[in-house]
Amino acid sequence: MHLALTQMGEAVSYSTVYRLMKENGLLKKPKRHPNGITREDAEAQKSDNLIQRDFSAAAPDQKWLSDITEIQCSDGKLYTAAVLDCFNGEIVGLAMDDNMRDNMRKELCIQAFESACKARNARGMIFHSDRGSQFTSCALRECLSKYGAIQSMSSTGRCYDNARMESFFATLKKEKLYRLRTERYPMAYVKTVIFRYIMVYYNRQRIYTSNPGGWPPTVYRERQLGQMAA
């Protein structure tokens, strides 16, 4: 809130904002969220953890994180795969589909990755995920190779190794999906809600405290590229 006021040109101290929000019951305690849905494939060849919990990046498209989550709708489970750029926290790839067999979810992850590569015209990034079977599949490895991507994977049982990606899904559910109560709505409608939240609000409007000045992810990237071109 303090960053939002600062961006709007309002001169107010952090302590004043904190006090007013506390007095009006606007401070919330964080909630714990359930683990993701991916399951480790014990037989598959693994990749090293190249990220080592360093989720920073000096430029766009150097380090990408990915994960998949499920959302209950009135007509089944919606599976959502996303790709996050460590440089600015921007969601650069997104794919959604209905209730699928486990061995088909890899196609969703491939779709999210390829959509990010094409949208950003990017190659050669580190692509980090957990060790779920979707990410250890031969099909995904072939796709990464096509774009010159280097695969990185979390250590077994270490959820914090992909914490920034999991934090995004927690934010999506806390700020939008839990309030909406998606189990009441059909999948087609929930898809549009998720797309608008991510591509319009999260990327372009929401305060993102990890970026200098709290600029939204896409806005921060565009500002940085504009300064480099000046």
C-alpha positions, 0 to 999 in steps of 0.5 A: 500500500505504501508503494502504491501511494508513493507511485501515485505521488502521495507523500506519506510515511510507511509507519503512518500507512501501517498504523492506519491499516492496522486501526481499520483491520486491513492487515492479514496474517499469511495462510499456509497453502497445500503442496503442489500436485506434481509427483517425483518420477523416481526412475527418470534422469534428473538435472542438477539444481543450478538455481540453488534458491538464487531467484535473482536475474540481471536481465530478462529471460536468463532464469525461468521458473515453472510449476503446475497446479490444479483448481477445482471447478464445478465441472472438474479440475482445471490444471494450470501451468505457468512460467515466471521470469526471475528478472521481474516476476513476470508470468511469461508463459501460461497454459490451462486445460481440463482434467487430464491423465497424469501422463498428459500433463507434460503437454501442458507444461510444454505448451506453457514453456513454448508460449513463453519462448515465442512471446519473448523470442527467447532462447538459452535460459535456465529452466527450473522446476521441481522433479515431477514426472511432467518435468522429467519427461523426454518430451519436455527435455526435447522441447527445452533442447530445441530452444537451447534451454538448460534444465534445472531441478529442485532437490528431492523434498525441498519445496523451498528450491522453487519457492518463488514459483510456488509463491506465485500460485499461492498469491493467485489462489489467495487474492483471487481464486479462494475469494471467488470459490471456483468450485461454484463456477464452470471451468470456462469461466474460471479460465477467463478469470485466471487469464485476466488476473495474471495477464492484466492485473498481476503482470501490469497493475499489481504492486510487486515489492521485489522490483525496485519501486514496487513496479508491476512486472511488465511495467518494470521490464518495459521501464528498464528496456526503455532506459537501456534504449535511451 
